[in-house]
Amino acid sequence: MNGGLPRRLLLPLCVILVLLWSLLPILWQVTTSFKPNSELLSLPPLMPASPTFEHYRVLFDEQPFHHVLVNSTVVAFATTLAALGIGSLAAFPLARLPIRGKGTFLGIVLGASMFPAIVTVGPLFVIIRELGLRDTWWALVISHTSFSLPLTIWILTNFMRELPEDLYRASRIDGCTPWQSFYHVFLPLCRPGLAAAAILVFLFSWTEFLFALTFTATEASRTVPVAIALFPGLHEIRWGEMAAASVIVTIPVFLIVGAFHKHIVRGLTVGAVKG
């Protein structure tokens, strides 16, 4: 590049710019959560001149934030277990058993995952209301599981296909039934795939907003994203509490992604390269 930056500096510069673009909103929320009310709407200072934990105290002392945290945790874990249980049972026959129309079924599964959530929220609302499940944990677990199942089935099916075919044949020769082959042979070997699917499902359920807003009405089942959206009052917007809640909710996401990012990448790319 004549008269410009050397080529070897262009990629690092682009990476730095992307990181700044992605991290600046998070850093802004962190600094806002520690600012006293008198500094929230004033610039400068960019950093809090008198850092305070008042907004965090208000969240837990004057708001039912601990309760919505429990709701989000229970719903996310229950959704993850349900999606893994149903998804693994569906993935094994699709990957190993001689079933007609497996390709068509997987195509339907992939197509279902492309539907936007707003398309399914109406029918799901009618079903949940008729079952008497509105404003319960079950309403969110069912809706989150139904939306995350296609991705779970797709990941686990491709992961099981990568395992050697002789494993299933050898287990059958040794006298295993298909269920025993699945439970004793394939399931233990699929732990990396199960971990990848579990992480993605958990993160989806933890951050999901539309279903949680539609199917909950009180703090009895309301999750964190909805609680944060409902923080603004009639005459004021509680920027400090909203920022503090956003920071608390983001911490588990950072920890999970940082600890298991290799599983996430493997889950998203499994089956993409052959040979």
VENNOR-V987102 format. One line per field, one symbol per residue. phi: phi as a letter, one per 30 degrees, with the letter a starting at -180 (. if undefined). A space follows every 50 residues. Layout:
phi = ???
This chain:
phi = .dibdeedcddedddddddddddedddddddddcddedcdcbbdddcddb ebceddddecccbdddddddeddddddddddddddddddddddddbddcd iddddddddddddddddddcddeddddddddicdibddeddddddddcde dddddddddddddeddddddddddjddedddddccddddceddddddddd ddddddcdcdddddccbbddbdcdeddddcdecdcacddddddddddddd eedddddddbddddddddcdidbcj
